[in-house]
Amino acid sequence: MLFPHIPAMVLDRAGKDPAAPAFRIRLGEHWSDVPWRDVLPRIEAIAAGLLSAAELSRGARVSIIGNTSMDWVILDFAAMSVGLQTVPVYASLLPSEVGFMHADTSVELVVAENADQLGKVRACREGFRFFDVDYGPLALRGKVIVVNPAGLAPADDWESLADVEARGKARLADLRAEMKDRLASVKRADIATFTYTSGTTGPPKAVIQTHGNMLSLLENIEEVNLFGPEVRAGGLFLFLPLAHSFGRLIELAGAFFASPLVISSVATLAADLAGSRPGFFPGAPRVYEKMKGKIEGGVAAAPPLRQKIFRWALGVGKETIPFVTTGRALPLGLKLRHAIADKVVLSKLRARLGLDRAAVLLSGSAPLRSDVHEFFLALGLL
């Protein structure tokens, strides 16, 4: 389906099926779905809160500094729903790098994840030096919005996201007409966001991405039918940083394909995979290399008989690759051997990884080694 812009896609999804899960989040040892009917009011309240945080023109830039979270995504949707452009910033950057990205894109309003990220803004707000260039004060408006203010002393330069959301909820009726007008003015060709390069050979460069740029990626995925019913039911696993275009694609795919975003992090990836059992898992090659290494390390420490059974089962899995990848039926003998190998070994390994419901695995940002690719194909993971 062709949408005029990203907010239209989000609002369409929320309106069509309010009871459907928008997110799947971990609460202690359990996973809980957050439906669109709970998310949409937050998007609207935060959008109103952003507009009341400072005098922001249409197309003004708002930065989001922090790790992947449900709040990050909701903030992104809220900002774009009132014609603002978002500038995602990696949580790992140094203050001078943070300052440069804000100066380079003329950010006016800042959202920081926590006290550490607020500290970086404070360090560069009045000026900084980056790649032997001196920069003056940042042209910021309003207070820095802090998502998780734990440990922060009250100060005049920040306010919590909870307060912004509460203020927006209180002012929603007054701002509703302006919000509707701003949304109506957004065009597919308008800038939606920026993605920065790594800056390894000089200052990072911002890739300007329009609503149309982002939506066309999703439309192309739809054409090849990558996200089928199994993927949508299990959810899209999202641990990648949202300052990266790969992570951003997954963020938007949730709403586009009516699939919940399974929110995770690098630190909790293994446990979250095992607990959530998603339908889709994206990762950089290094993630798959580590998974392969962990399995092989466990096998190496196992008794000789278990090692022999593993090697046999994996070998059978490898024999199926030419057939599975070309859509051909397995020969009867191989089919019988594979059924045994899958029951005894391969299915258990998929379950241990949390990938037993995964219909699609995707590797991106760098080449995937052929031996790693072959290993996962042999496990029955495409």
C-alpha positions in Angstrom: 0.0 0.0 0.0 1.2 3.5 -0.8 1.2 5.9 2.1 1.7 9.7 1.7 4.1 9.7 4.6 5.3 7.8 7.6 2.7 9.2 10.2 -0.1 8.2 7.8 1.2 4.6 7.9 1.4 4.6 11.7 -2.1 6.1 12.1 -3.6 3.8 9.5 -2.2 0.8 11.4 -3.4 2.0 14.8 -6.9 2.8 13.4 -7.4 -0.4 11.5 -6.8 -2.8 14.4 -6.4 -1.0 17.8 -6.3 -4.3 19.7 -3.3 -5.6 17.7 0.1 -5.5 19.4 2.4 -2.7 18.4 5.2 -3.8 20.7 6.2 -6.8 22.7 8.3 -5.9 25.7 9.9 -7.7 28.6 8.5 -7.1 32.0 10.7 -9.0 34.5 10.7 -12.6 33.3 7.6 -12.3 31.2 6.8 -10.8 27.8 3.8 -8.5 27.4 2.1 -7.1 24.3 1.3 -3.4 24.1 -1.6 -2.8 21.7 -2.0 0.1 19.4 -5.0 1.4 21.4 -2.5 2.1 24.2 0.3 3.4 21.9 -1.7 5.9 19.9 -2.8 8.1 22.8 0.9 8.3 23.9 1.9 9.3 20.4 -0.7 12.1 20.4 0.1 13.3 24.0 3.9 13.3 23.4 3.4 15.2 20.0 1.4 17.8 21.9 4.0 17.9 24.6 6.8 18.5 22.0 4.9 21.4 20.5 4.4 22.9 23.9 8.1 22.3 24.9 9.4 25.1 22.6 8.3 27.2 19.7 9.1 24.8 16.9 8.5 25.6 13.2 7.4 22.9 10.7 10.4 20.9 9.8 12.3 21.7 12.9 14.8 19.0 14.0 14.5 17.0 17.2 17.3 14.7 18.3 16.9 11.4 20.1 20.0 10.3 21.9 19.8 6.9 23.4 19.5 3.1 23.1 16.7 1.3 21.4 13.4 1.3 23.4 9.7 1.5 23.0 9.8 5.1 24.2 12.4 5.9 21.4 10.0 4.6 18.7 7.0 6.4 20.2 9.0 9.6 20.3 10.0 9.2 16.7 6.4 8.6 15.6 5.2 11.5 17.7 7.7 14.0 16.3 7.0 13.1 12.7 3.2 13.2 13.2 3.5 17.0 13.7 5.9 17.6 10.9 9.2 17.5 12.9 12.3 15.8 11.6 14.2 13.4 13.8 17.9 13.2 14.2 18.9 9.8 15.9 22.1 9.9 17.8 24.1 6.8 19.0 24.2 6.5 22.8 27.9 5.5 22.6 29.1 8.8 21.1 31.4 11.3 22.8 30.1 14.8 23.7 32.0 16.4 20.8 30.5 14.0 18.4 27.0 14.6 19.8 27.6 18.3 19.6 28.7 18.1 15.9 25.6 16.2 14.9 23.4 18.8 16.6 25.2 21.7 15.0 25.4 20.0 11.6 21.6 19.5 11.4 20.6 22.6 13.4 18.7 20.6 16.0 16.4 22.7 18.1 15.0 20.3 20.7 16.8 17.4 22.4 15.6 14.1 23.8 18.1 12.3 25.9 17.7 8.8 27.3 19.2 9.4 30.8 21.6 11.3 33.0 24.6 10.2 31.0 23.2 11.4 27.7 22.1 14.7 29.3 25.7 15.1 30.5 26.9 15.0 26.9 24.5 17.7 25.9 25.5 19.9 28.8 29.2 19.4 27.9 28.7 20.6 24.3 25.8 23.0 24.6 27.9 26.2 25.1 30.5 25.2 22.5 32.9 22.4 21.7 35.9 21.5 19.5 35.6 18.7 16.9 38.2 17.7 14.2 40.2 20.9 15.0 37.2 23.1 14.4 35.7 25.3 17.2 31.9 25.4 17.4 29.9 28.0 19.2 26.8 27.4 21.4 24.1 25.1 20.0 20.9 26.8 18.9 18.7 24.7 21.1 15.2 25.7 22.3 13.5 24.6 25.4 14.6 22.1 28.0 16.3 18.8 27.2 13.6 16.0 27.5 15.0 13.1 29.6 13.3 9.7 29.1 14.7 8.1 32.3 15.7 10.8 34.8 16.8 8.4 37.6 19.6 10.0 39.6 19.2 13.4 38.2 18.9 16.4 40.5 16.2 18.9 39.5 17.5 21.7 37.2 16.2 24.3 34.9 17.7 22.7 31.8 15.7 19.5 31.6 12.3 18.0 32.1 11.2 14.4 32.1 9.4 12.6 29.2 6.6 11.8 31.7 6.1 15.5 32.4 6.1 16.3 28.7 3.5 13.6 28.0 1.3 14.7 30.9 1.5 18.3 29.7 0.7 17.2 26.2 -2.3 15.2 27.4 -3.6 18.2 29.3 -3.2 20.5 26.3 -4.2 18.1 23.6 -7.7 19.7 23.0 -6.1 23.1 22.5 -3.4 21.8 20.2 -5.5 19.3 18.2 -6.2 21.7 15.3 -2.6 22.7 15.0 -1.5 19.1 15.1 -4.0 18.2 12.4 -2.9 21.1 10.2 0.8 20.2 10.6 0.1 16.6 9.7 -1.8 17.6 6.6 1.2 19.6 5.4 3.6 16.7 5.5 4.5 15.4 2.0 6.2 12.2 0.9 9.1 14.1 -0.5 9.7 15.9 2.8 12.7 15.1 5.0 11.8 12.6 7.7 15.1 11.9 9.3 18.9 11.7 9.1 21.3 8.8 9.3 25.0 9.6 10.0 28.0 7.8 8.6 30.6 6.5 11.1 33.0 9.4 10.4 36.1 7.2 10.4 37.9 9.4 7.9 36.6 12.8 9.0 33.4 14.4 10.5 30.4 12.1 10.1 28.1 13.0 7.2 24.3 13.0 7.4 22.4 11.0 4.9 19.1 12.9 4.3 16.1 10.5 4.2 12.7 11.5 3.1 9.4 9.9 4.0 9.4 8.5 0.5 12.9 7.0 0.9 11.9 5.1 4.0 8.5 4.0 2.7 9.9 2.8 -0.6 12.1 0.3 1.2 9.1 -1.2 2.9 7.1 -1.2 -0.3 10.0 -3.2 -2.0 10.0 -5.7 0.8 6.2 -6.1 0.4 6.7 -6.9 -3.3 9.0 -9.8 -2.6 6.7 -11.0 0.2 9.6 -11.3 2.7 7.3 -10.9 5.8 4.7 -13.6 5.7 2.1 -14.6 8.3 4.7 -16.5 10.4 6.9 -13.5 10.6 4.0 -11.2 11.5 2.8 -13.5 14.2 6.1 -13.9 15.9 7.1 -10.3 15.7 10.1 -8.4 14.5 13.1 -8.6 16.8 14.6 -5.1 17.3 17.8 -4.7 19.2 19.8 -2.8 16.6 20.5 0.9 17.3 17.9 3.2 15.8 20.6 5.6 14.7 21.4 3.0 12.1 19.4 2.6 8.9 19.1 -1.1 9.4 17.5 -0.7 12.8 15.3 2.1 11.5 14.0 -0.1 8.7 12.8 -2.7 11.3 11.2 0.1 13.4 9.0 1.2 10.5 8.4 -2.4 9.3 6.4 -3.2 12.4 3.6 -0.7 11.6 3.8 -1.3 7.8 3.5 -5.1 8.1 1.2 -5.2 11.1 3.7 -7.0 13.2 4.8 -6.2 16.8 8.3 -4.9 17.5 10.0 -7.2 20.0 12.1 -4.7 21.9 15.5 -5.9 23.0 19.1 -4.7 23.5 22.6 -5.9 22.8 23.2 -6.7 26.5 20.1 -8.8 26.8 20.0 -10.2 23.3 20.4 -14.0 24.0 17.9 -14.1 26.9 15.4 -12.0 25.0 15.6 -14.2 21.9 15.0 -17.3 24.0 12.1 -15.7 25.8 10.3 -14.0 22.9 10.9 -16.4 20.1 10.4 -13.9 17.3 9.3 -14.5 13.7 12.0 -12.3 12.2 15.6 -11.7 13.4 18.0 -9.1 11.9 21.6 -8.8 12.8 25.1 -7.9 11.7 27.3 -10.8 10.6 29.2 -10.7 13.9 26.0 -11.6 15.8 25.6 -14.8 13.7 29.3 -15.6 14.1 28.9 -15.4 17.9 25.8 -17.7 17.9 27.7 -20.2 15.7 30.7 -20.0 18.0 28.6 -20.5 21.1 27.0 -23.7 19.8 30.3 -25.1 18.5 31.9 -24.3 21.9 29.2 -26.2 23.7 29.5 -29.2 21.4 33.3 -29.2 21.8 32.8 -29.6 25.6 30.2 -32.4 25.2 31.0 -36.1 25.4 32.3 -37.7 22.2 29.0 -39.5 21.3 27.1 -36.2 21.4 29.7 -34.6 19.3 29.4 -37.3 16.7 25.6 -37.0 16.7 25.8 -33.2 16.2 28.2 -33.6 13.3 26.0 -36.2 11.7 22.9 -34.0 12.1 24.6 -30.9 10.8 25.9 -32.8 7.9 22.4 -34.0 7.0 21.2 -30.4 7.3 23.9 -29.3 4.9 22.8 -31.9 2.4 19.4 -30.3 2.3 20.6 -26.8 1.4 20.7 -27.2 -2.4 17.1 -28.4 -2.3 15.7 -26.0 0.3 17.3 -22.9 -1.3 15.9 -23.8 -4.8 12.4 -24.9 -3.6 12.9 -28.5 -4.6 11.5 -31.5 -2.6 14.0 -33.6 -0.7 14.7 -37.1 -2.1 13.0 -39.8 0.1 16.2 -41.1 1.8 17.4 -37.6 2.6 13.9 -36.6 3.8 13.8 -39.5 6.3 17.3 -38.8 7.6 16.6 -35.1 7.9 13.4 -35.8 9.9 15.5 -37.8 12.4 18.3 -35.2 12.5 15.8 -32.4 13.0 14.0 -34.1 15.8 17.1 -35.2 17.7 19.4 -32.2 17.2 18.5 -29.4 14.8 15.1 -28.4 16.2 16.5 -28.4 19.7 19.3 -26.0 18.7 16.8 -23.7 17.0 14.7 -23.7 20.2 17.8 -23.0 22.4 18.6 -20.0 20.3 15.0 -18.8 20.5 14.7 -19.1 16.7 12.3 -22.0 16.6 9.5 -19.7 15.3 11.8 -17.6 13.1 10.6 -17.7 9.5 13.3 -15.2 8.2 16.8 -14.3 9.4 18.4 -11.3 7.8 22.1 -10.3 7.9 23.2 -6.8 6.9 25.8 -4.0 7.1 28.7 -6.3 6.1 29.2 -9.5 4.2 28.2 -12.7 5.9 30.9 -15.5 5.8 29.8 -18.4 3.7 30.5 -20.9 6.4 28.3 -19.0 8.8 25.5 -18.8 6.3 25.8 -22.5 5.6 25.7 -23.3 9.3 22.3 -21.6 9.8 20.9 -23.0 6.6 21.8 -26.4 7.9 20.0 -25.7 11.2 16.8 -25.1 9.1 17.0 -21.3 9.3 16.7 -19.2 6.1 
